[in-house]
């Protein structure tokens, strides 16, 4: 193991992330009572330019009126891009008026580390000026060729960054890729054309202690297609996926939750290795397979997710 170790910056349950346009108060209210782990209230792509200001006001009101944390939800706001004139007002208004009620800000189309530096500087100043005690995290949406070319440098950004998301739609547009469905597979490609990008982003996340989240699957009438995309992402180490429709929430929660037999085996791995350690052994056998320190690390990952799921369930049950 290298002497340089970047531990996970922030553990948050993020199996399902429901995208909600800030222009729809009704959808925001429904999202608060949904089964999604994570909600992002959107002022960017899901909101038309004439509705940006109203969406921003709706989001601020919803952050203040709804007790998201009591409902077991993590709540985020996707601001507009740094190349627009909406972005500075998004950060200033949301942070000044509801910064103590917000968990993270999702920054779209991050291309270079300096993009995050700008948002972080603004958030730092507002938190200090307002005396907020809650520290708002940042999440980077990697959805351009420039962002993917710089993904390792972005992941290494110090400060508030705690997760990166793969925005497949804009990424496809940026690369002029031929697609048939947002996040779906092109039959002309021999495999999954998003594999390289997802894998590269995931490695960058894990190297620097960040959560790795997959983005949207556009055809919400195709649950099997959604689950297939989610399973491929999970196999790479991704820990959650967006839901652009409420019907996708349960699918994400299912795919990114460790099965009970996996949880049971993880507990057994820790028990068997503890017994082996008492005998002066660094490895052991379980069900005919060798287990060692790497097996212990994988088992602890499974149990950490399971414990987070249990805590979220308890919070929802008591609300």
C-alpha positions as CSV (number, residue, x, y, z in Angstrom):
1,X,0.0,0.0,0.0
2,X,1.3,3.4,-0.9
3,X,2.1,5.8,2.0
4,X,-0.3,8.2,0.3
5,X,-3.9,7.1,1.2
6,X,-6.9,9.2,0.5
7,X,-9.8,7.9,2.7
8,X,-13.4,8.4,1.7
9,X,-14.2,12.1,2.3
10,X,-17.9,11.7,3.1
11,X,-20.1,8.6,3.3
12,X,-23.6,9.3,2.0
13,X,-26.2,6.8,0.9
14,X,-26.6,7.5,-2.7
15,X,-28.1,4.4,-4.4
16,X,-30.8,6.4,-6.1
17,X,-30.6,10.0,-7.0
18,X,-33.9,11.6,-8.1
19,X,-33.7,14.5,-10.5
20,X,-36.4,17.1,-9.8
21,X,-36.9,20.3,-11.9
22,X,-37.1,23.3,-9.6
23,X,-39.8,24.7,-11.8
24,X,-42.3,22.1,-10.4
25,X,-43.2,22.6,-6.7
26,X,-45.6,19.6,-7.0
27,X,-42.7,17.3,-8.1
28,X,-40.5,18.6,-5.3
29,X,-43.1,17.8,-2.7
30,X,-43.5,14.3,-4.1
31,X,-39.7,13.8,-4.2
32,X,-39.5,14.6,-0.4
33,X,-41.8,11.6,0.3
34,X,-40.3,9.2,-2.2
35,X,-38.0,6.3,-1.6
36,X,-35.0,8.0,-3.1
37,X,-31.9,8.3,-1.0
38,X,-30.7,11.5,-2.6
39,X,-32.6,14.3,-4.3
40,X,-31.2,16.9,-6.6
41,X,-33.3,20.0,-7.2
42,X,-32.4,21.2,-10.7
43,X,-32.0,24.8,-11.9
44,X,-30.0,23.7,-15.0
45,X,-31.0,21.6,-17.9
46,X,-34.4,20.6,-16.7
47,X,-35.5,24.3,-16.5
48,X,-36.1,26.5,-19.4
49,X,-34.3,29.9,-19.4
50,X,-37.5,32.0,-18.7
51,X,-38.2,29.8,-15.7
52,X,-34.8,29.9,-14.0
53,X,-35.5,32.6,-11.5
54,X,-38.8,31.1,-10.5
55,X,-37.2,27.6,-10.2
56,X,-34.5,29.1,-7.9
57,X,-37.1,30.7,-5.6
58,X,-39.1,27.4,-5.5
59,X,-36.0,25.5,-4.5
60,X,-35.1,28.0,-1.7
61,X,-38.6,27.7,-0.4
62,X,-38.6,23.9,-0.5
63,X,-35.2,23.8,1.3
64,X,-36.6,25.9,4.1
65,X,-40.1,24.4,4.3
66,X,-39.3,20.7,4.1
67,X,-37.3,18.9,6.7
68,X,-35.3,16.8,4.3
69,X,-33.0,15.3,6.9
70,X,-35.9,14.1,9.1
71,X,-37.2,12.3,6.1
72,X,-33.9,10.5,5.7
73,X,-33.0,12.4,2.5
74,X,-29.8,14.0,1.3
75,X,-30.7,17.1,-0.7
76,X,-28.6,18.8,-3.4
77,X,-29.0,21.6,-5.9
78,X,-27.7,21.5,-9.4
79,X,-26.7,25.0,-10.3
80,X,-26.2,26.3,-13.8
81,X,-22.9,26.1,-15.5
82,X,-20.0,28.5,-15.1
83,X,-20.4,29.6,-18.7
84,X,-23.9,31.1,-18.0
85,X,-25.0,34.3,-16.3
86,X,-27.3,32.3,-14.0
87,X,-24.6,30.5,-12.0
88,X,-23.4,33.2,-9.7
89,X,-27.0,34.1,-8.6
90,X,-27.8,30.4,-8.1
91,X,-24.9,30.1,-5.6
92,X,-25.5,33.4,-3.9
93,X,-29.3,33.1,-3.5
94,X,-29.4,29.4,-2.6
95,X,-26.5,29.6,-0.1
96,X,-27.5,32.9,1.5
97,X,-31.2,32.0,1.9
98,X,-31.0,28.2,2.6
99,X,-27.3,27.2,2.9
100,X,-27.8,25.7,6.3
101,X,-30.5,23.4,4.9
102,X,-28.5,22.1,1.9
103,X,-26.2,19.1,1.8
104,X,-24.4,19.5,-1.5
105,X,-24.1,21.6,-4.7
106,X,-23.9,19.7,-8.0
107,X,-21.7,21.6,-10.4
108,X,-22.4,20.8,-14.0
109,X,-20.0,20.4,-16.9
110,X,-16.8,20.6,-14.8
111,X,-13.9,20.8,-17.2
112,X,-10.9,21.9,-15.0
113,X,-10.2,22.0,-11.3
114,X,-10.5,25.8,-11.3
115,X,-14.3,25.4,-12.0
116,X,-14.7,23.9,-8.6
117,X,-12.3,26.4,-7.0
118,X,-14.6,29.3,-8.1
119,X,-17.7,27.7,-6.6
120,X,-15.9,26.7,-3.4
121,X,-14.6,30.2,-2.9
122,X,-18.1,31.6,-3.1
123,X,-19.5,29.0,-0.8
124,X,-16.7,29.6,1.7
125,X,-17.4,33.3,1.9
126,X,-21.2,32.9,2.2
127,X,-20.9,30.3,5.0
128,X,-18.5,32.6,6.9
129,X,-20.6,35.7,6.4
130,X,-23.9,33.9,7.4
131,X,-22.3,32.0,10.3
132,X,-23.6,28.7,9.0
133,X,-22.4,25.6,10.8
134,X,-23.4,23.1,8.2
135,X,-20.6,22.5,5.6
136,X,-22.1,22.2,2.1
137,X,-20.2,19.7,0.0
138,X,-19.5,19.9,-3.8
139,X,-20.2,17.3,-6.4
140,X,-18.7,17.5,-9.9
141,X,-20.7,16.4,-13.0
142,X,-18.2,15.0,-15.6
143,X,-20.1,15.3,-18.8
144,X,-17.7,16.8,-21.4
145,X,-14.6,15.6,-23.2
146,X,-12.6,18.3,-21.4
147,X,-13.9,17.1,-18.0
148,X,-13.0,13.5,-18.8
149,X,-9.6,14.5,-20.1
150,X,-8.9,16.2,-16.7
151,X,-10.9,13.8,-14.5
152,X,-7.9,12.8,-12.3
153,X,-6.9,16.4,-11.7
154,X,-10.5,17.3,-10.9
155,X,-10.8,14.4,-8.5
156,X,-7.6,15.6,-6.7
157,X,-9.2,19.0,-6.0
158,X,-8.8,19.8,-2.3
159,X,-11.7,21.1,-0.2
160,X,-15.3,20.3,-0.4
161,X,-15.5,17.9,-3.4
162,X,-16.9,14.6,-2.3
163,X,-18.4,12.9,-5.4
164,X,-18.3,12.8,-9.1
165,X,-21.2,11.9,-11.5
166,X,-21.1,10.7,-15.1
167,X,-23.4,12.8,-17.3
168,X,-23.8,10.5,-20.2
169,X,-26.0,12.7,-22.4
170,X,-23.8,15.8,-22.6
171,X,-20.8,13.6,-22.7
172,X,-22.1,11.9,-25.8
173,X,-22.8,15.2,-27.4
174,X,-19.4,16.5,-26.5
175,X,-17.8,13.5,-28.1
176,X,-20.2,13.5,-31.1
177,X,-21.0,10.0,-30.1
178,X,-23.9,8.2,-31.9
179,X,-26.5,7.2,-29.4
180,X,-30.0,5.7,-29.6
181,X,-31.1,6.3,-26.0
182,X,-29.5,8.4,-23.2
183,X,-27.3,6.0,-21.3
184,X,-28.4,3.1,-23.5
185,X,-26.3,0.8,-25.7
186,X,-25.7,1.4,-29.4
187,X,-26.1,-1.9,-31.2
188,X,-23.3,-0.9,-33.6
189,X,-20.8,-0.9,-30.8
190,X,-19.5,-4.4,-29.6
191,X,-20.2,-3.9,-25.9
192,X,-20.8,-1.0,-23.7
193,X,-19.5,2.3,-25.2
194,X,-19.7,4.0,-21.8
195,X,-17.5,1.5,-20.1
196,X,-14.2,3.3,-20.5
197,X,-15.6,6.7,-19.3
198,X,-17.3,5.2,-16.3
199,X,-14.3,3.1,-15.3
200,X,-11.9,6.0,-15.7
201,X,-14.1,8.3,-13.5
202,X,-14.6,5.6,-10.9
203,X,-10.8,5.0,-10.6
204,X,-10.3,8.7,-10.2
205,X,-12.9,8.8,-7.5
206,X,-11.5,5.9,-5.5
207,X,-8.0,7.2,-5.8
208,X,-9.0,10.5,-4.1
209,X,-11.7,9.4,-1.7
210,X,-14.8,10.4,-3.7
211,X,-18.2,8.7,-4.2
212,X,-18.8,7.6,-7.9
213,X,-22.3,8.0,-9.2
214,X,-23.7,7.1,-12.6
215,X,-26.1,9.5,-14.4
216,X,-29.4,9.1,-16.3
217,X,-31.0,6.4,-18.4
218,X,-33.4,8.2,-20.7
219,X,-36.0,5.5,-21.5
220,X,-38.0,5.2,-18.4
221,X,-40.4,2.8,-20.1
222,X,-37.5,0.2,-20.2
223,X,-36.8,-1.0,-16.7
224,X,-34.7,-3.9,-17.8
225,X,-32.5,-1.5,-19.8
226,X,-32.1,0.7,-16.7
227,X,-31.2,-2.3,-14.5
228,X,-28.7,-3.5,-17.0
229,X,-27.0,-0.2,-17.1
230,X,-27.0,0.0,-13.3
231,X,-25.6,-3.5,-12.9
232,X,-22.8,-2.7,-15.3
233,X,-22.0,0.4,-13.4
234,X,-22.1,-1.4,-10.0
235,X,-19.7,-4.0,-11.3
236,X,-17.2,-1.2,-11.9
237,X,-17.6,0.2,-8.4
238,X,-20.2,2.8,-9.0
239,X,-22.4,3.2,-5.9
240,X,-25.6,4.8,-7.2
241,X,-27.5,6.0,-10.3
242,X,-29.8,8.9,-11.2
243,X,-33.5,8.4,-11.5
244,X,-35.1,10.8,-14.0
245,X,-38.5,9.2,-13.3
246,X,-40.0,8.0,-9.9
247,X,-40.3,4.4,-11.4
248,X,-36.5,4.2,-11.6
249,X,-36.0,4.8,-7.8
250,X,-36.8,1.2,-6.7
251,X,-34.7,-0.2,-9.5
252,X,-31.6,1.7,-8.4
253,X,-32.2,0.9,-4.7
254,X,-32.4,-2.7,-5.6
255,X,-29.3,-2.9,-7.8
256,X,-27.1,-0.9,-5.5
257,X,-28.2,-2.6,-2.2
258,X,-26.0,-5.6,-1.2
259,X,-28.1,-8.8,-1.1
260,X,-28.7,-10.3,2.3
261,X,-26.5,-13.3,1.4
262,X,-23.7,-10.9,0.6
263,X,-24.1,-9.1,3.9
264,X,-24.1,-12.4,5.7
265,X,-21.0,-13.5,4.0
266,X,-19.3,-10.2,4.7
267,X,-19.9,-10.7,8.4
268,X,-18.7,-14.3,8.3
269,X,-15.5,-13.1,6.5
270,X,-14.7,-10.8,9.4
271,X,-15.4,-13.5,12.0
272,X,-13.3,-16.1,10.2
273,X,-10.4,-13.7,9.7
274,X,-10.5,-12.7,13.4
275,X,-10.3,-16.4,14.4
276,X,-7.4,-16.9,12.0
277,X,-5.6,-13.8,13.5
278,X,-5.9,-15.3,16.9
279,X,-4.0,-18.3,15.6
280,X,-1.3,-16.2,14.1
281,X,-2.6,-16.6,10.5
282,X,-3.1,-13.8,7.9
283,X,-5.3,-15.8,5.6
284,X,-8.1,-18.4,6.0
285,X,-10.5,-20.4,4.1
286,X,-14.3,-19.8,3.9
287,X,-16.6,-22.1,1.8
288,X,-13.6,-23.5,0.0
289,X,-12.2,-20.1,-1.0
290,X,-9.2,-18.2,0.4
291,X,-9.8,-15.0,2.2
292,X,-7.3,-12.5,3.4
293,X,-6.8,-8.8,4.2
294,X,-8.2,-7.7,0.8
295,X,-11.3,-9.8,1.5
296,X,-11.7,-8.0,4.8
297,X,-11.6,-4.6,3.1
298,X,-14.3,-5.7,0.5
299,X,-16.4,-7.1,3.3
300,X,-16.2,-3.8,5.3
301,X,-17.4,-1.9,2.2
302,X,-20.5,-4.1,2.0
303,X,-21.3,-3.7,5.6
304,X,-20.8,0.1,5.5
305,X,-23.4,0.4,2.8
306,X,-25.7,-2.0,4.6
307,X,-25.5,0.0,7.8
308,X,-26.2,3.3,5.9
309,X,-29.3,1.7,4.4
310,X,-30.5,0.6,7.8
311,X,-30.0,4.1,9.3
312,X,-31.9,5.6,6.4
313,X,-34.7,3.1,7.0
314,X,-34.9,3.9,10.7
315,X,-35.0,7.7,9.9
316,X,-37.9,7.2,7.5
317,X,-39.8,4.9,9.9
318,X,-39.6,7.4,12.8
319,X,-40.7,10.4,10.7
